[in-house]
């Protein structure tokens, strides 16, 4: 049990992997909330993979992107396959052991009493280092997808923060102590908990709040058939507005800007947006890849989800969760997107049911509850929020 130490300043180390990722966004949400709770707190965020194995990180990232783009079935086979997990154990052990020297430097630099990891690889490294040196350090693993994989399971992890009861039950079946599993959700910025006035948002963007708005997101990497999705939507005669976040995919961004000059529909395109909470508030529905962070933000906003081309592995399992809960629908043929969206927009009862299901499964205060776990405080309720917690950014 984490003990509250009022006379001692907490030293917290946050670890993630990959700069453009939901893992990092979850880490920053926790870091921001910690600073909100205590502006003097020290909580550096480190790319655990990039710090310990910078060259290997680049190779693995390139290989991962190549596999999911060209041969996604290979990733589906590899993801949480018990045979692969067993065969890769020796590699995992080797990477853990050879990371000790660099982990030692991190611990010497920051002397943390709590380490929070939003990805399994750094969590495993720290767990192994903790065990090898018999350290009295609290280690918290925070999952950022709705389906856990076995690489999370390491001796020495004190708490697992999971997004749903189903994930908790699966970890319990794998032998994890139920008391060590907290169903808090995926940490996101607290501003997603706020209900906003759609009128000023639409006015700021030059949109009509009374016209349906479709939000299209391809994730930070701009993956997915964004171009064909928008092309299909533009063929529909029904009046609606489109907002597209294309991520780092410059080619798609340039193509969409050309589309916007040729269509009568209002089409806004962005690379990134710092006001995703506002865009989701304005949207009638979202067409997206079901990454864990995006999914959690949509749930917080009660946003019906249309899922296209989920990556085999974690995104496919996130999709199963969303469909089973009645929050989302999956469309495999992008040529059908326009027709299916038109039917959905003409069915307000169905949209309302999907929105209701999203709200019922939302956990917008996950970052606050993780922070309180770190600080040894009790779980939070909306009424416990500090003043301006959901509107200010603490960076």
ABEGO torsion letter per residue (X at the ends): XBBBBAABBBBBBBBBBEABBAAAAAAAAAAAAAAAABAABBBBBBBAAAAABAAAAAAAAAAAAAAAAABAAAAAAABGBAAAAAAAAAAAAAAAAAAAAAAAAAAAAAGBABBBBABAAAAAAAAAAAAAAGBBBBBBBBBABABBBAAABBBGBABBBBABAAAAAAAAAAGBBAAABBBAEBBBBAAAABBBBAAAAAAAAGBBAABBBBBBBAEAAGBEBAAAAAAAAAABABBBBBBBBAEABAAAAAAAAAAAAABABBBBBBABBAAAAAAAAABABBBBBBBAAAAAAAAAAGBBBBBBGBBBEAAAAAAAAAAAAGABBBBABAAAAAAAAAAAAABAAAAAAAAAAAAAABBAAAAAAAAAAAAGBBBBBAAABBBGAAABBBX
